[in-house]
Amino acid sequence: MGSLLGKLFISFFQIGLFSIGGGYAAMPLIKAQVVDLHGWLTAIEFSDLVTIAEMTPGPIAINSATFVGMRVAGLVGVVVATLGNILPSIIIMLILAKLYEKYAEQTLLKKVLEGVRPVVVAAIFTAGLGLLQLAVVSFTSPDIFASVVFVLSFIALNSRRIKVGPIALLAIGAVVGIGWSFIF
Amino acid sequence: MKAEKHIAWEQKGKPPITFRFFLRLFWTTFTLSMFTFGGGFVIISLMRKKMVVELGWINDEDMLDFVTIAQSSPGPIAVNGSLMVGYHLARVPGALVAALGTVLPPMIILTLVSLGYKAVADNQVIAVAFGGMRAVVAAIVLQVTWALFKPLTHQKRALPIVLFVLSFVALYVLRINIMVVMISIILFSIIHSVIALKRGEK
């Protein structure tokens, strides 16, 4: 059991350490460790995991760590795999955060980071368009529904009179979605 | 929309570090993570909406820098972003509390899902609930894009706009990997900044 937990920890530590650039960059690394190297999941189970990870909230790597941890060693496995996965982040980000707070006001770093900002905005825009496509195109029946929800949310967010937080709006979206499915 | 802009930050600034604050930080990252679908940039958008606009804990410039650093570092973007934000607000304890809030919802949900995942994957009600949430998330992310885009135009300089358009074409039209785009622009930005600073010295 101990060595199994050790393997689980090291596997997800590696996944965390080597996946730069978000969930889709982590995917092949997760598959290599979990399916090919250790055989903790079959290829079919892995593809199910990808589907679930896309359907449920949270980073794909954390979702995978939890799913695999649960399969391999129950709740202890969940904690060990997740910890292993985020430990590289914790170490690296604490160092970078410390450096940022110390040097952010320095002219060169400030200028460099300023230069990169348009890319980040473009990346967020791209993610938003991708989500919009996914929301409006992915389901056959809620097509119109998703479009209506999108437009109404957008209006609510831009309105000065309506004050609604992102989380409240999401909860409304989910409830309206369920309501819609019962009516149509 | 004008009313929300930056005023919160100037008035409130960093909150005092109390037990109540840590509870609030945990609850904020927990709920954000709970409802965030579709990758790191989405949660970053929601974080901005919540922490910059609603709570006024962080300003837009810092938030964008955090995204850059979170994206260019190993590990999940959402976790990295929470660690940066948490550290900014309350050093190491803040970072750990924010990270815990971010990882707990997926841990809880996936633990439950792994017990009966076929039922979840095939469940029509869950599918439509997610469908509704996706549409809302798309609206939030696009609205945040607009809010972040506006300051780029304020300086009345062409370069930020050109970089935005180039990055957008590279990412959305050409589907070039974000890391490639990011690293190219970081390199460009370093060279550009060094030249600009040298010129300023003379």
Interface residues (C-beta under 8 A of the other chain):
Chain A: G16 L17 F18 S19 I20 G21 G22 G23 Y24 A25 A26 D48 T51 I52 E54 M55 T56 P57 G58 P59 I60 A61 I62 N63 T66 F67 M70 R71 L75 V78 T82 N85 I86 P88 S89 I90 I92 M93 L94 L96 A97 K98 Y100 E101 A104 T107 L108 K111 V112 L113 E114 G115 V116 R117 P118 V119 V120 V121 A122 A123 I124 F125 T126 A127 G128 L129 G130 L131 L132 L134 A135 V136 S138 F139 P142 F145 A146 S147 V149 F150 V151 S153 F154 L157 N158 R160 G165 P166 I167 L169 L170 A171 I172 G173 A174 V175 V176 G177 I178 W180 S181
Chain B: M1 K2 A3 T31 L32 S33 M34 F35 T36 F37 G38 G39 G40 F41 V42 I44 S45 L46 K49 K50 E54 E61 D62 L64 D65 V67 T68 I69 A70 Q71 S72 S73 P74 G75 P76 I77 A78 V79 N80 L83 M84 Y87 H88 V92 A95 L96 A99 V103 P105 P106 M107 I109 L110 T111 V113 S114 L115 Y117 K118 V120 A121 Q124 V125 I126 A127 V128 A129 F130 G131 G132 M133 R134 A135 V136 V137 A138 A139 I140 V141 L142 Q143 V144 T145 L148 F149 L152 L159 P160 I161 L163 F164 V165 S167 F168 L171 Y172 N177 I178 M179 V181 M182 I185 I186 F188 S189 I190 H192 S193 V194 A196 L197
